[in-house]
Amino acid sequence: MRIIEGGITAPKGFLAAGAHIGIKKVKKDLSLLYSQTPCKAAGMFTQNIVRAAPVVRNEKMIKAGNDIKGIVTISGNANACTGNQGILDNEKMAEIYAQMLHVKQQQILTAATGIIGKQMPMEIIEKGIQNTAPNISPTRESAKAAAEGIITTDTFLKEVAVEIDIGEKTVTIGAMAKGSGMIHPNMATVLAFLTTDAVIAQPLLQKALSDAVGVTYNMISVDGCVSTNDMALFLANGMAENEPITEGSQEYQQFCQAVLYINKRLAIQVVQDGEGASKVMSAVVTGAKTKEDARILSKAVINDNLVKTALYGEDANWGRILAAMGGSGGFFSPEGVAISFGNEMGMIHLMSEGQPVLFDENKALEILAQRDVLIHIALQDGVEEATAWGCDLGHEYIRINGEYRMKT
């Protein structure tokens, strides 16, 4: 695998554009993606029972096996809790973009992010799509503009692209994502879009995405809030003309490793960009009885408000970690727990064999003063392990979200 410069337009045949059309006050709020040839499509969607109109429509289209030609995304309006009018507006948004591309409406996926409960400003959206669609291109600048068009409170763009060799052909995978707050995915993330020019069947594309989501986006949390709009979409147009990737093959494993790398990198960037975050924590649980226990316990740590506020205050309060694990529903034997903190400043052991360890408070403070902190929880219940990523919780998060509806 080779990491290359690029984003959503890195694979052959993908074009994009982004623009400010007036949904938001200043920032870009429209993102367009187009494939020159029809794509196989895979998707993962929020498990929140309150679901935005684009989530419901896209899930049905992907289950139906539709060939996809493009995606239209708006930012600043979630089109969630907008009733039947929101459903009609979502269909209209797809129809407008389809008309501009001279394709069928059922070949266009949709996405939205922003304020819940506001009706769509369809006159603005229609004019915006009509004015922006002629500008779609495969350039690096267009990929960046598309990435800008999907963000809300993000402070930096989240893009990545890689190449792998499948036989004598070079296969490229590109991606972009958005996310900063309302992050506690239970399917996929926030919004994530992946493209590839690989020749691969839809079920294998879906499996590669689903497997990656389970250990990346589903293992992060900023604030414990499950979005109404979360989705990850993966399009494959086959323009690399490689031999079809088959299940169980070395090529499929290579493809999955690349997909995992991309989604892990984007997921961690979402946490790094957490609203108001000053610290990023990785909670590594080893020695768990089952994989599911390891995942539950590691996520309990990164999602616990008392752990998050202790991290913000640079307080080595390991009791909060143990308490979070104990209330999580994951199995572990408390008498076998060891807890350590660490980063480039070194490691410090806080608990061993279920008992507190005397430690140097100054050394702990030195470690916790850094932006990145590793929390290692070693159990004695088995051989399974998992990693979850989260951030601290401080005053800035409250300020950002207290002002969110008025500032968007």
Sequence and secondary structure as in RCSB ss.txt:
>XXXX:A:sequence
MRIIEGGITAPKGFLAAGAHIGIKKVKKDLSLLYSQTPCKAAGMFTQNIVRAAPVVRNEKMIKAGNDIKGIVTIS
GNANACTGNQGILDNEKMAEIYAQMLHVKQQQILTAATGIIGKQMPMEIIEKGIQNTAPNISPTRESAKAAAEGI
ITTDTFLKEVAVEIDIGEKTVTIGAMAKGSGMIHPNMATVLAFLTTDAVIAQPLLQKALSDAVGVTYNMISVDGC
VSTNDMALFLANGMAENEPITEGSQEYQQFCQAVLYINKRLAIQVVQDGEGASKVMSAVVTGAKTKEDARILSKA
VINDNLVKTALYGEDANWGRILAAMGGSGGFFSPEGVAISFGNEMGMIHLMSEGQPVLFDENKALEILAQRDVLI
HIALQDGVEEATAWGCDLGHEYIRINGEYRMKT
>XXXX:A:secstr
 EEES  TT STTEEEEEE  SSSSSS  EEEEEEEEEEEEEEEE   SS  HHHHHHHHHHHTT  EEEEEEEE
EE   S HHHHHHHHHHHHHHHHHHHTS GGGEEEEEEEETT    HHHHHHHHHHHGGG BSSHHHHHHHHHTT
 SS SS EEEEEEEEETTEEEEEEEEEE SSS   SSS SEEEEEE   B HHHHHHHHHHHHHHTGGGEESSS 
  SS EEEEEE  TT    B TTSHHHHHHHHHHHHHHHHHHHHHHHT TT   EEEEEEEEESSHHHHHHHHHH
HHH HHHHHHHHTT   HHHHHHHHHTSS    GGG EEEEEETTEEEEEEETTEE    HHHHHHHHTSSEEEE
EEE SS SEEEEEEEE   HHHHHHHHSHHHH 
